[in-house]
Each structure stands twice: as structure tokens, then as C-alpha cells.
Amino acid sequence: MDTLIFTLNAVLPAFLIIALGALAGKTMPGLDPLPIARLGTSFTTPALILGTVAKAHISASLALHVAVAYLTFLLVLGAVSYLLARQQSRPRRSGLMVTTLFANTGNMGLSLSLFAYGNAGLERSVIIFVLSMLLMFTVGPALLTGGGHFGRRLLDTWKWPPVWAAVGGILLNVTHFQLPLFLDRVLTLLGSAAVPLMLMLLGIQVYRTWTWQLGSINWLSVALKSLLSPLLAASVGWLIGLRGLELAVLVLTGALPTAVNVFGVAVEAGGDHDDVGRTIFVTTLLSIFTIGATILLLHPT
């Protein structure tokens, strides 16, 4: 019973805030999510990352271990996705791969790791979030367009403030530099706004992409993302040697729904954004069960 209550306390707050975001999207039809997203990307999320990384009590070897496990998991998941979708047309195959590979490590990953595992979980989740963002905006467009200009996309990724926040946090951490108290409080206040802002934004975007017009490619994407992904994350993490909290965070990442940002990437790259949008909606809807089951099973008794 204690484990069930712990799971509900970790999962329900996030989904209730998402529901509030969906309510805002419904009752405020003129609400533009773009400026909200920009506020999060430029200010609150970088503050959360900078403050978290700067104060993180995690060794470089452990951080590297988590990073290697996450990248290995993505390689295995990508290979399985390609094999299962190899008979599909290139646009559909590419759309399936990006919706399977890139999870919502920002809006939901950071918040759920914090709710379920505290600051220690958040520290490990930030490592995965930064790697996921780098790959989403470089490998993602390359997959959707068939390659090309990869170097330029990699350079463009460094224009994103969260990336620089991660670099700044690492420098502060390794040098043990203490920020002045007033700056530390600014980071704390801004960072505390990041999680609810991202979750409400997710609710707005999910409400606006609501659709039940699903095809076979969507159901294959959903099966890969919602069922196979957490199982592969658990298997790869265990084989690589992750245990305890690190394994729990990796498996939680595997259980996350497709990132909402993938829709924007698909639009910009000229990919099959309709199928991508449908997959985002269904995986987000189902994630309350997959995430709940993951936290319930991995919570120490």
C-alpha cells in the first residue's frame, strides 16, 4: 500500500497539471503556446538545469555511466524500430523512428524524476535531458529529411540556452564556485517555475493535437514507445551495470511519451507531421499507465 501511495503521489501531480494546461487550452482559445515555450526554453528551464547541475552530488564516472547507458538504449531502440518499419515508406519509417527515439525528457522527465526520486533523481534526469535535446535537434531532422547538413544542425543546437546552462553548471560544479546569494535565489525562483510551466504547456499542446484518426503506423509507434521502450531501457541498463536510482531513472525515461517538440521538428524538416502528432497524443495519454507501472515496480519496498 505504501508503494502504491508513493506512485500516485509521484504521478498524479504531473498529470493534474497537464490537465490544467489542457483546460487552459480549451477555455482560452486565443492562448498562444509559443511565447510560453520560449519563456521556458530561454529562462526557467536553463535556470533549473544550471542550478541542478551546479549543485549536483554525482561523480563524473557515474554521470558518464548514465550517459553511455542512455545512448546505448537509443541505439538498440533505433535499430529495432528500423527493422520493424523497414517495409514502410521513408517518410513514415522516419516518422516512426523519431517518435520512438525521442521521449518527453523535459516536460515530463524532469518533473517526474523530481516527484518520484527527489533531487538525486533530478540530477540524473538532467543528464538524459541534455543528451536527448542535442540528439533531437540534430539526428531528428537528419532522419526526417534523409540526412545532410548534420554539422550545421549540430552547431545550431548550441544556440539553445539549456545547452549552455548545462555547460555552465558543469563548470560551476567542477570548480566548486559559489554563486552570490542573490544570483542563487534568482536561479532557485526561476527553476522552480520550470516544471509547472512545462507541464501546462504540454497540456495545451496535447489538447490542440487531439485526434483519434489513427493508422497502423501510429499503433506500431505507440507499441514501440509505450511497451517495448521501457522493457529495452530496463534490459540495456541492467546489462551495462546500472542499478538502483540510475536504473530507475533510465527505465522511467523509457516509459515517457514522445516529446512534443518532435512535432515542431517534423514540421520544420518537412516530415510526416500528421502521423507524428497522432503518436504524440496517444503515447501521452497512455503514459499515465506506463509511468505509473514503472515507478510502482521499481520503487524499493
Salt bridges, closest charged atoms under 4 A:
GLU123 OE1 - ARG124 NH1 3.80
ASP156 OD2 - ARG152 NH1 3.33
ASP156 OD1 - LYS159 NZ 3.35
ASP184 OD1 - LYS55 NZ 2.80
GLU246 OE2 - ARG124 NE 2.43
ASP274 OD1 - HIS273 NE2 3.76
ASP275 OD2 - ARG92 NE 3.34
ASP275 OD1 - ARG278 NH1 3.06
